[in-house]
Amino acid sequence: MKIVTTDSIEGKKIVAYKGIVSGDAIVGANMFRDFFARVRDVVGGRAGGYEKALQGAKEQAMEDMIEEAKERGANAVIGVDLDYETVGDSMLMVSINGTAVVVE
């Protein structure tokens, strides 16, 4: 499945719009504290444990969005936007959304 942040895919014609699709993943702050306690790989100001946790949440949200697009009969998602937000004091939410389309 082609996933793009643009409103079209170069060289492809959009023949059907299947609606907005999204995916979300929430990572608890306790997970971050656990990572922080174990993280010894902070190099150059980067915390590898935190980055891996966020990457995993992003991948899960993306998989959920792609699955919804497939269920709607789409073969691409355009206009994709990725957001990170805090939920309460103890969680981080990763949200991704876009427009499911059929291209040929």
C-alpha positions as CSV (number, residue, x, y, z in Angstrom):
1,M,0.0,0.0,0.0
2,K,1.3,3.4,-1.0
3,I,1.3,5.9,1.9
4,V,2.1,9.6,1.1
5,T,1.8,13.0,2.8
6,T,0.9,14.7,-0.4
7,D,-2.6,15.0,-1.9
8,S,-1.8,13.0,-4.9
9,I,0.6,10.3,-6.1
10,E,2.8,11.3,-9.1
11,G,1.9,9.2,-12.1
12,K,-1.2,7.7,-10.5
13,K,-4.8,8.6,-11.1
14,I,-7.2,8.6,-8.1
15,V,-10.3,6.8,-9.2
16,A,-12.2,6.6,-5.9
17,Y,-12.1,8.1,-2.5
18,K,-12.9,5.7,0.4
19,G,-12.9,8.2,3.3
20,I,-10.7,9.3,6.2
21,V,-8.8,6.5,7.9
22,S,-6.8,6.7,11.1
23,G,-4.8,4.8,13.6
24,D,-3.9,5.5,17.2
25,A,-1.5,4.1,19.8
26,I,-1.0,5.1,23.4
27,V,2.2,4.7,25.4
28,G,2.0,5.0,29.1
29,A,4.5,7.1,31.1
30,N,5.3,4.2,33.3
31,M,6.8,2.6,30.3
32,F,8.9,5.6,29.8
33,R,10.1,5.6,33.4
34,D,11.0,1.9,33.0
35,F,12.9,2.7,29.9
36,F,14.6,5.6,31.6
37,A,15.7,3.4,34.5
38,R,17.2,0.9,32.0
39,V,18.5,3.3,29.4
40,R,22.2,3.5,29.4
41,D,22.5,4.2,25.7
42,V,22.0,8.0,25.8
43,V,24.6,9.1,23.3
44,G,24.9,12.6,21.9
45,G,21.8,13.7,23.8
46,R,19.6,11.0,22.3
47,A,17.7,8.5,24.3
48,G,17.5,5.3,22.3
49,G,15.0,3.7,24.7
50,Y,12.5,6.6,24.3
51,E,13.0,6.6,20.5
52,K,12.3,2.9,20.3
53,A,9.1,3.2,22.3
54,L,7.9,6.1,20.1
55,Q,8.9,4.3,16.9
56,G,6.9,1.2,18.1
57,A,3.8,3.4,18.8
58,K,4.1,5.1,15.4
59,E,4.4,1.8,13.6
60,Q,1.3,0.4,15.4
61,A,-0.7,3.5,14.6
62,M,0.4,3.2,10.9
63,E,-0.6,-0.5,10.8
64,D,-4.0,0.3,12.2
65,M,-4.6,3.0,9.6
66,I,-3.4,0.7,6.7
67,E,-5.7,-2.1,7.9
68,E,-8.7,0.3,7.9
69,A,-7.8,1.5,4.4
70,K,-7.6,-2.1,3.2
71,E,-11.0,-2.9,4.8
72,R,-12.5,0.0,2.7
73,G,-11.0,-1.4,-0.5
74,A,-8.3,1.3,-0.9
75,N,-4.8,0.7,-2.3
76,A,-3.3,3.9,-1.1
77,V,-3.6,6.6,1.6
78,I,-2.9,10.2,0.7
79,G,-2.6,13.4,2.8
80,V,-1.2,11.5,5.8
81,D,-0.6,13.4,9.0
82,L,1.2,12.1,12.1
83,D,0.6,13.8,15.5
84,Y,2.0,13.2,19.0
85,E,-0.1,14.4,22.0
86,T,-0.1,13.9,25.7
87,V,-3.1,12.3,27.3
88,G,-3.5,13.4,30.9
89,D,-0.2,13.4,32.8
90,S,0.9,9.9,32.2
91,M,0.4,8.9,28.5
92,L,1.5,9.8,25.1
93,M,-0.7,9.2,22.1
94,V,0.4,8.8,18.5
95,S,-2.3,9.5,15.9
96,I,-2.1,9.1,12.2
97,N,-4.7,9.9,9.6
98,G,-5.2,10.3,5.9
99,T,-7.6,9.7,3.0
100,A,-8.0,6.2,1.7
101,V,-8.1,6.1,-2.1
102,V,-8.0,3.8,-5.0
103,V,-5.4,4.6,-7.6
104,E,-4.6,3.1,-11.0
